[in-house]
Amino acid sequence: MNSQQEPNEEPITRNDLQIPRRIFHLLGGLGITLIYGVLFDHLTAVHIIGTAACCFFIFEHARIRYPEYNASFTKIAKPFLRAEEHLKESALLPFIVGVFLTILSFPKSIALASILVLSFCDPLAAIFGILFSKKKNKAGKSFEGSLAFFISSFLCIFLFFHFTRTQINYISLISVCLIFSIVITFVERLPSKLDDNLIIPIASGFILWFLCIIFNIPLS
């Protein structure tokens, strides 16, 4: 039993829906995408998100090392934390770091699309996996969750380029979306000790950038 939880309270695990956590994940990523896409250039976004990542890194390590303050924080953030995150870094840290590295490493359009995939597809896969799956692989991923991830990632990329490009070859775009969705879903299903919030946006950036170059999809 986690020391930060009430004695009669069931610990929150990956098998719990935690709708507030999923909504926060989605809105956080969508907010960053909109702000970066509309308001900030690349350098400004790198400075702001990089500073936020540094500050949150310090905060996370400080709260873990000062239990008296951590107890107060976990009571406030209870709907968003799993049991193990009461005593170690929360998933928000790799989320911010993953977003920062994606913005730092890729062209703006690739970064925006990759962050959208992280924002929408990851929580949708978790929700569908929890609600409908009965069997999971060694990585804890279900067929139903992966199917939701595949469909949502296809739609994210297709709609992003559809609404942000005035002229585009839709045969090429559909090919990119299909190949991207298959590969990133495979990556998402792989067993890994790294957090999905870190793997998904960076892997998405590399895959999508490569495919856009091969299929001549305009990046601006």
Number of C-alpha atoms within 10 A of each C-alpha: 12 14 11 18 17 10 10 7 9 11 14 18 13 11 13 13 17 17 13 13 17 19 15 15 22 21 14 15 22 19 14 18 21 13 13 20 16 9 10 13 12 14 10 12 19 20 13 12 20 19 13 16 21 13 11 16 17 11 14 17 12 13 20 17 13 10 15 10 12 18 17 13 14 19 13 11 12 18 13 20 21 20 19 15 17 23 19 13 17 15 17 19 20 19 24 22 20 23 29 25 18 26 27 18 15 18 15 18 20 25 28 25 23 29 30 25 28 29 28 21 26 24 23 20 24 23 21 19 25 18 14 12 14 10 11 13 11 10 12 13 20 22 18 21 25 24 18 22 29 24 17 19 28 22 17 23 24 19 13 14 22 15 8 12 12 7 10 14 12 13 10 16 19 15 14 23 24 18 15 23 26 17 15 24 22 12 16 20 19 14 12 12 7 9 13 19 22 21 18 25 29 24 17 27 25 16 19 26 20 14 19 18 11 11 14 14 20 13 14 10
